[in-house]
Amino acid sequence: MKKLSLLLIFSLSIATVTAQDASVEKSTYGIQAGLLGLWGHNESKLSNAIALRSELGLDVGIYSNSFVGSRGFILVPALTLEPRWYYNLNKRVSKSRRIDGNSGNFIAIKTTYHPDIIVNSVEDNLNFISDISIIPTWGIRRNVGKHFTYETGIGLGYIHYFKEKNVYLKDNSGLALNLHLRLGYRF
């Protein structure tokens, strides 16, 4: 009877240990670079599957002035807040795949603000108009080694331009596309 009781207690303790849910990390920091910018980010745990990503970076833009015939690149600061739901963490754990550094598939609502500040120099007759965008996004993040990551995502959402005095805008809002591929380093 004692052996049966010990076996039952041991079995229940193993079941309890393995029944724990996979979870995002409490906090993770990193930098990422892509074709159109450079960003520093933090992800803070809100629940086992939801993390809030805050990001500060520089987005690259391309401008063209049809009157003068000039073209160029601009660097614009980007402030982003993005709640992410990592929906497949338990499935990844059950298949013995990594979830460290919040490695998994996610659905997010990416909210980005671009102030009317340009980091590099442009011609005097050009004016950058600040905007805010809200884009539902699907994406994946994977780890390579201990510190390196790659991430990709796609989404379609809404953008609003903040009209300034003496500036003509045909539309103050429209559709925005989030299509990104980033390589990163996690601290």
N, C-alpha and C positions, 0 to 999 in steps of 0.2 A: 504494500500500500504506500509506503514512503517513497519507493522508487517511482511509482506511478504519479504521485503528487509532485515529486521533483521534476519528472519529465513534462508534466502538464505546465508547471510554472516556467520551466525553461522554454517550452514551445510558445507560451504566451508572451514572454519577454522578447523573443526573437520576432514574433509577429508585430509587436508594438514598435520595435526599433525599425523594422522595414516598412511600416505603414506611414512613416513620416513623409510629408509632402516636400518636393523639391522647392527651392526658394531662390529668388534673386539675391544678389549680394547686398549687404547693408549699405555700403557706399563704395563706389569705384570711380577712379579718376583716370583721364587719359587725354591724348592728343590724337587728332586724325587729320590726314591730308587727302585731298581728292583733286580731280582735274580742275575744279573751279573754286578752290579755297583751302583754308587752314583753320582748324577749330580746336579749342580746348573744352573738355566736357566733364561733368560729374553726373553720376546716376545714384539717387538715393532711394532706398527701399520704402515703399508705402504699404505693401502687403506682400504675401509670398510670390505673387505673379506680376505685381505692378511696381514699376520704378518711375520716378520723376527725373527726367534728364534735363539739366540746365547746360547751356552751351554758349560760349562767347567765341566769335571767330571773325574771319575776313572772307567775304564772298567776292568772287571775281565777276565782273560784268563787262560786257562788250558794248561800246556805243558807236554810233555812226551819225554824222552830221551831214545831211544831204545838201544843205545850202553851200557849205564850204568844201565838202568832199573829204572831211577828215574822219578817221576811225581810230579806236584805241581801246585800251583796257582800263578799268577802274577797280579799285579795291574799296569795298564798303563794309563797315562793321555790321555784324549780324548778332542779335540777341535772341536766343531760342529757349522756349520752355516746351517740353514734350513729355506728356505722360505716355508710358509704354506698357502694354500688356503682353508679357511673354507667355504665350498660350501653350507651348509644347514642352515645358520643362520636365514634367513627370514622364512624358513619353521618351524624352532624351535620356533620362536617368534609367528608365526600364530597359533601354537598349545599350546601356553602359557608354553613353556619349557624354562629352563634357558640357557642363553648364557654368563653370567658373567664369567670372568676368561678364556674367549675363549673356552667355553664349546660347542663342536660340532664335526662334522665329518670333516676331512681334507685330502688333498692330498699335499704331500711335496716332496722336493728334498733334502734328507739328505746328507750333505757333511761333512765327519769326517776325521780328521787327527790324527794319533797316532804317536807322536815322539818316537825316540828310547831311551826312558827313562823308567826305571822300578822303581816303588816306593818301593817295598819290595825287600828283598835280594834273589838272586838266585845263583846257582852254577857258578863258574868262567868260565866253558866251554860253557855256554849258551849265546846266543846273540839274542836280540829282534830286528827285522827289522822293521823300520818305514813304514807306509802305509797311503794311502789316499783312501777313498771310496766315491762313488756317487751313492745313492740308491733312486730311486723313491719309495715313501711309501704312503700307505693308512692307516689312523688311526682314532681313536675317542678319545676324552677327555670328561670326565664328572666330575661334582662337587658333593661332598658329604658334606653337611653343608656349612659353609661360607668359610673355608680355605682348606679343604682336597679335593684332586682330584685323579682320576685314569685315566690311559691312556694306550692304546694298539695300536699296529701298525704292519704292515707287508709290506715287500718290497723286491725286488730282483734287484741288480744292479751290478756295476763294482768296482773292487778293484785293486789298483796298489801298488806293493811293491817296495821300493827304495833300489836297490841293493848296497851292501857295498863291499869294497875290501876284498878279501880272503874269500868270502862267495859264495857258489854255490846255485843258485836258478834254479829250473827246469823251472818255468814260473814266469815272473815279474808281471803278471796280471791274473785276473780271475773273477769268479762270487762271489758276496757277498750277504748275506742274512741279512736283518734287521727284527728281530722278537722280539718285546719287550712288556713287561707288567710292568707298573710302578705305584707305589703309591706315592703321593706327598703332599706337603704343600705349599700353596700360601700365600704370604705376603700381 
